[in-house]
Amino acid sequence: MTETLLEIDHLSVDYETGRGDLNALRDITFNINKGEIVGIVGESGCGKSTLISSILRLTAPNTRFREGEIRFKGQDLLQAPERHMRDLRGADISIVFQDPMQTHNPVLTIGQQMLDIQHRSKQSKADKLAHAAKMLGAVGIPDPEARLKQYPHEFSGGMRQRIAIAMALMSEPDLLIADEPTTALDATLEVQIIERLQELQREFHCAILFISHHLGVIAELCDRVVVMYAGAVVESGDVREIFHNPKHPYTRRLIECDPGHIKERARVLPTIPGEVPDLANLPGGCIFRDRCDQAMAQCASDVPPLDQLKEGHHAACWLNHEEATT
Amino acid sequence: MSLLNVVDLHTSYGPVNVLAGVSFTVQPGETYALVGESGSGKTTVIRAIAGLAPAQDGSVTFEGQEIRGAPEKVMRPLRKDMAMMFQDPVGSLSPRLTIRSLITEPYRIQGMKDKDLDAEAKRLLEMVNLPTHFADRYPYQLSGGQARRVGVARALALEPKLILADEPTAGLDVSVQGELLNLLNDLRERLGLAMVIITHNLSVVRHVADRMGIMYLGRLVEEGTTETIFNNPRHPYTRCLLSANPEPDPDARLERIALKGEPPSLLKRPSGCEFRERCPFAKDICTQTPEWEVDGGHGLRCLAPLPQ
């Protein structure tokens, strides 16, 4: 039986701003099972970063958790004491950030930084260093013992990102959050990182929450996909369902827009005209309707619920509401 | 006559020779793409063309005039015909100037005092599909996509004959990326622009470029029409790059030729074919140095090319 690791349950998060409350996340619901790779796709401003910082509870001071729960192994993280969060971060839940050039401390050697993050471990320094070297080897850094004595600037971008992954996996976390870990890298390195993540996932059995706006990478790596738009989940499901049988017009348009999808040379590429709505002043009804070419009267008045269309496939669109099973 | 003719261009920073002989031509109205991994020298090529990076040897001619190492006095009037779009859209706009000042700056630099700058700002913003009231905004008030379009407006202000575009779609969302490429394609048709475009997004190249050159360690290793390169890459490096492009289809997994490791250091260039240590198709002959050979418009630097 699959065991649920992380449950995001009707989560709504606001930022208090001078212009009023900005509804950054609205009614987000999805699960991550143990050992599963879940991808979050969405464009700028869809709330990906707010979601990650909420899970780790590393949010800006003006953040307000309006509703909902984030349950990790059954415990609500939003209610947990700060001490408990500190124990979780970097141990049970760890993260790889977007920019490999800025995640490491430039004035400490990689070895020192890998020692520092094992501060919870009771092992001897020599054992910790051996563990660090083993992890560097696991992410494909040649000659790891010697490399531990080097500083971040002595590594290339791709290597630094792999080191960041090695560090994140040192504590054998149950959940690895990867926030656009390949965006700053070349396509060839991107592929190497994806393959490395797949290998490591098989080895360490951790679940991965993989955030990207690169559809190709998501299709390559993930078991399930959550599509976000303007702070809400518009569709979620098995990776094949999402890419071969998308049920939300936004997902469909997003896939159409990806130039990797269009094999023949096109003079005019498809786009999604219009802009993401202002989150501080949300229009009623469906958030995507202004940019949707299939919008109906109902879309302006009522917010579509996230209907289950098939086992594990959900979409929030009135077009499918009739087919919904629940 | 070619609009731009680059012949055997060399650039070194101390002992690091970033460009080790790059040659290509661009015809009027043509789009030429340079692709390759980080550090292959793509950006240095276009910066050297624009006179923003040194080039110790070789030749760059623009409309027949030699411009390599030309003094600023010669370059400045030429920049009217040759515009640059920089890689970082927000970083390339001065934070203290309004969008109006930014997009009309080229007129002031070129001393075109008779222009009605307000009208020009309006025209340019309309051309790149930005609302005209954006003229009073500052760069920090723009999104990445909007800043990109300001960059395009500024590059097009003087109606250049050639645009040098460094990663024009990097960091843009997919839906906005299409918009920018459509805009460039459209302007190209209307104004007859030629473009040199740098990108590592091969899907983009397929839709905008007429011809493309693949760079590795500061040299071209293959060149041809975009169609031939995509349909029949002859150089193993090109083949690897093309297959390293993750496709938005979960069933397209596993059709990949893995490219091992990372590019070698420019300080320690490998002997023979510089790609052989990473090449999945390397043969014994590859310890010899391959020469650049052109056959029917298709250039190749490989001793063991893939079958036609």
Boltz contact constraints between the chains, C-beta under 6 A:
constraints:
  - contact:
      token1: [A, 43]
      token2: [B, 173]
      max_distance: 6.0
  - contact:
      token1: [A, 44]
      token2: [B, 173]
      max_distance: 6.0
  - contact:
      token1: [A, 156]
      token2: [B, 262]
      max_distance: 6.0
  - contact:
      token1: [A, 158]
      token2: [B, 262]
      max_distance: 6.0
  - contact:
      token1: [A, 186]
      token2: [B, 37]
      max_distance: 6.0
  - contact:
      token1: [A, 186]
      token2: [B, 38]
      max_distance: 6.0
  - contact:
      token1: [A, 186]
      token2: [B, 200]
      max_distance: 6.0
  - contact:
      token1: [A, 187]
      token2: [B, 200]
      max_distance: 6.0
  - contact:
      token1: [A, 187]
      token2: [B, 244]
      max_distance: 6.0
  - contact:
      token1: [A, 187]
      token2: [B, 245]
      max_distance: 6.0
  - contact:
      token1: [A, 188]
      token2: [B, 37]
      max_distance: 6.0
  - contact:
      token1: [A, 188]
      token2: [B, 244]
      max_distance: 6.0
  - contact:
      token1: [A, 188]
      token2: [B, 259]
      max_distance: 6.0
  - contact:
      token1: [A, 191]
      token2: [B, 244]
      max_distance: 6.0
  - contact:
      token1: [A, 215]
      token2: [B, 248]
      max_distance: 6.0
  - contact:
      token1: [A, 216]
      token2: [B, 246]
      max_distance: 6.0
  - contact:
      token1: [A, 216]
      token2: [B, 247]
      max_distance: 6.0
  - contact:
      token1: [A, 216]
      token2: [B, 248]
      max_distance: 6.0
  - contact:
      token1: [A, 217]
      token2: [B, 246]
      max_distance: 6.0
  - contact:
      token1: [A, 219]
      token2: [B, 248]
      max_distance: 6.0
  - contact:
      token1: [A, 219]
      token2: [B, 249]
      max_distance: 6.0
  - contact:
      token1: [A, 219]
      token2: [B, 250]
      max_distance: 6.0
  - contact:
      token1: [A, 220]
      token2: [B, 246]
      max_distance: 6.0
  - contact:
      token1: [A, 220]
      token2: [B, 253]
      max_distance: 6.0
  - contact:
      token1: [A, 239]
      token2: [B, 250]
      max_distance: 6.0
  - contact:
      token1: [A, 240]
      token2: [B, 250]
      max_distance: 6.0
  - contact:
      token1: [A, 243]
      token2: [B, 249]
      max_distance: 6.0
  - contact:
      token1: [A, 243]
      token2: [B, 250]
      max_distance: 6.0
  - contact:
      token1: [A, 255]
      token2: [B, 248]
      max_distance: 6.0
  - contact:
      token1: [A, 257]
      token2: [B, 174]
      max_distance: 6.0
  - contact:
      token1: [A, 257]
      token2: [B, 175]
      max_distance: 6.0
  - contact:
      token1: [A, 257]
      token2: [B, 178]
      max_distance: 6.0
  - contact:
      token1: [A, 258]
      token2: [B, 174]
      max_distance: 6.0
  - contact:
      token1: [A, 258]
      token2: [B, 248]
      max_distance: 6.0
  - contact:
      token1: [A, 259]
      token2: [B, 203]
      max_distance: 6.0
  - contact:
      token1: [A, 259]
      token2: [B, 204]
      max_distance: 6.0
  - contact:
      token1: [A, 259]
      token2: [B, 207]
      max_distance: 6.0
  - contact:
      token1: [A, 260]
      token2: [B, 203]
      max_distance: 6.0
  - contact:
      token1: [A, 260]
      token2: [B, 247]
      max_distance: 6.0
  - contact:
      token1: [A, 260]
      token2: [B, 248]
      max_distance: 6.0
  - contact:
      token1: [A, 261]
      token2: [B, 248]
      max_distance: 6.0
  - contact:
      token1: [A, 265]
      token2: [B, 206]
      max_distance: 6.0
  - contact:
      token1: [A, 265]
      token2: [B, 207]
      max_distance: 6.0
  - contact:
      token1: [A, 266]
      token2: [B, 207]
      max_distance: 6.0
  - contact:
      token1: [A, 268]
      token2: [B, 182]
      max_distance: 6.0
  - contact:
      token1: [A, 269]
      token2: [B, 178]
      max_distance: 6.0
  - contact:
      token1: [A, 269]
      token2: [B, 181]
      max_distance: 6.0
  - contact:
      token1: [A, 269]
      token2: [B, 182]
      max_distance: 6.0
  - contact:
      token1: [A, 270]
      token2: [B, 178]
      max_distance: 6.0
  - contact:
      token1: [A, 271]
      token2: [B, 175]
      max_distance: 6.0
  - contact:
      token1: [A, 271]
      token2: [B, 178]
      max_distance: 6.0
  - contact:
      token1: [A, 271]
      token2: [B, 179]
      max_distance: 6.0
  - contact:
      token1: [A, 272]
      token2: [B, 175]
      max_distance: 6.0
